[in-house]
């Protein structure tokens, strides 16, 4: 999971987005200057000059909003990707932890299985011996009562 995260690819994507934002901003700024100059050339009156300057200023101001907007978008995308990566990482770690616990339990059970078999076998032997002792005790009691009755 973590191995599959390509930080170089992610960095190049962020750099490409930033480059595109700066390029778009520059294009708008150049367009604003060009628009202002065009309107100034086309109109010879002072009112038209002011209109051209205002129009160029509006377009230039719009260009200044491109970079912060792209930056906000890039930050949002990065936060979303990090959140998704965090969720995948937690799931991966949880799965791996549970797998390790199961393997550890299996190794413990495998390690103690000879002893548990031995305990079961000895318990069966003891139960047989106890049953035989009980039978012998009953037989001894019968013999004692028979001897005493003579």
C-alpha positions in Angstrom: 0.0 0.0 0.0 2.6 2.5 1.1 5.1 1.1 -1.4 2.6 1.9 -4.2 2.4 5.6 -3.4 4.5 7.4 -6.0 5.7 10.6 -4.4 7.6 11.7 -7.5 4.5 11.3 -9.6 2.4 13.3 -7.1 5.1 16.0 -6.9 5.2 16.3 -10.7 1.4 16.6 -10.8 1.4 19.4 -8.3 4.2 21.2 -10.2 2.3 20.8 -13.5 -0.8 22.2 -11.9 1.1 25.2 -10.5 2.8 25.7 -13.9 -0.6 25.6 -15.6 -2.0 28.1 -13.1 0.8 30.5 -13.7 0.6 30.1 -17.4 -3.2 30.8 -17.3 -2.6 33.8 -15.1 0.1 35.2 -17.4 -2.2 34.7 -20.4 -5.0 36.6 -18.8 -2.6 39.4 -17.7 -1.2 39.6 -21.3 -4.8 39.6 -22.6 -5.6 42.4 -20.2 -2.7 44.5 -21.3 -3.5 43.8 -25.0 -7.2 44.6 -24.5 -6.4 47.8 -22.8 -4.0 48.8 -25.6 -6.4 47.8 -28.3 -9.3 49.8 -26.7 -6.9 52.8 -26.3 -5.8 52.6 -29.9 -9.4 52.2 -31.2 -10.8 55.0 -29.2 -9.3 58.5 -29.3 -11.4 60.1 -26.6 -10.4 60.3 -22.9 -13.6 58.4 -21.9 -12.6 55.5 -24.2 -9.1 55.5 -22.7 -10.5 55.2 -19.2 -12.9 52.5 -20.4 -10.0 50.6 -21.9 -7.9 51.0 -18.7 -10.9 49.9 -16.6 -11.5 46.9 -18.8 -7.8 45.9 -18.8 -7.8 46.4 -15.0 -10.8 44.1 -14.6 -9.3 41.4 -16.8 -6.0 41.8 -14.9 -7.8 41.5 -11.5 -9.5 38.3 -12.8 -6.1 36.9 -13.7 -4.9 37.5 -10.1 -7.7 35.1 -8.9 -6.6 32.2 -11.0 -3.5 31.3 -9.0 -5.2 31.4 -5.6 -8.1 29.4 -7.0 -5.8 26.8 -8.5 -3.8 26.7 -5.2 -6.9 26.1 -3.2 -8.0 23.4 -5.6 -4.5 21.7 -5.4 -4.6 21.9 -1.6 -8.1 20.4 -1.5 -7.1 17.6 -3.9 -3.9 16.9 -1.8 -6.0 16.7 1.4 -8.5 14.3 -0.2 -5.6 12.1 -1.5 -4.0 12.2 1.9 -7.2 11.2 3.6 -7.8 8.4 1.2 -4.2 7.2 1.7 -4.6 7.4 5.5 -7.8 5.2 5.3 -6.0 2.7 3.0 -3.0 2.7 5.4 -5.1 2.1 8.5 -7.0 -0.7 6.7 -3.7 -2.2 5.5 -2.1 -2.0 8.9 -5.2 -3.5 10.6 -5.4 -6.4 8.1 -1.7 -7.1 8.5 -2.0 -6.9 12.3 -5.0 -9.3 12.4 -3.1 -11.7 10.0 0.0 -11.6 12.3 -2.2 -12.3 15.4 -3.8 -15.4 13.6 -0.4 -16.6 12.6 1.0 -16.2 16.1 -1.9 -18.1 17.6 -1.4 -20.9 15.1 2.3 -21.1 15.9 1.5 -21.2 19.7 -1.1 -23.9 19.1 1.4 -25.9 17.0 4.1 -25.5 19.6 1.9 -26.7 22.5 0.0 -29.4 20.6 2.5 -32.3 21.6 1.9 -31.3 25.2 -1.8 -31.2 24.9 -1.8 -34.6 23.2 0.4 -35.9 26.1 -2.0 -34.4 28.7 -5.0 -36.0 27.0 -3.3 -39.4 26.8 -2.2 -39.2 30.5 -5.7 -38.1 31.5 -7.2 -41.2 29.7 -4.6 -43.5 31.4 -5.4 -42.0 34.8 -9.2 -42.4 34.2 -8.6 -46.1 33.3 -6.5 -46.6 36.4 -9.1 -44.9 38.5 -11.8 -47.2 37.0 -9.7 -50.3 37.7 -9.0 -49.1 41.3 -12.7 -48.6 41.8 -13.4 -52.1 40.5 -10.7 -53.5 42.7 -12.1 -51.6 45.7 -15.5 -53.1 45.1 -14.0 -56.6 44.7 -12.0 -56.1 48.0 -15.1 -55.0 49.8 -17.0 -58.1 48.6 -14.2 -60.4 49.7 -14.1 -58.7 53.1 -17.8 -59.2 53.6 -17.5 -62.8 52.5 -14.6 -63.5 54.9 -16.3 -61.8 57.8 -19.5 -63.8 57.2 -17.6 -67.1 57.8 
